[in-house]
């Protein structure tokens, strides 16, 4: 599969503060479950914010290929991985290549 640039939505869960990604039907903590949105996603963000399911939502550029989805900006890659102070607390604790995925 060749890499394609897509737009995905991210924000934080209102109650727990976790980084979350729009799946097309709801929110997930796992970026590889994110769905591409055909526009800037403003309508989705507005509806989900009003319903109290996301706070601070916005659209980002990402690349999707056979390995999954990877945000184009390093800030979003850090957010997708989880805590960086200890990789054993990240969303990929048993992946020895997780730190290299960020840079």
Secondary structure, 3 states (H helix, E strand, C coil): CCCEEEEEEEEECCCCCCEEEECCCCEECCHHHCCCCCCCCHHHHHHHHHCCCCEEEEEEEEEEECCEEEECCHHHHHHHHCCCCCHHHCCCCCCCCHHHHHC
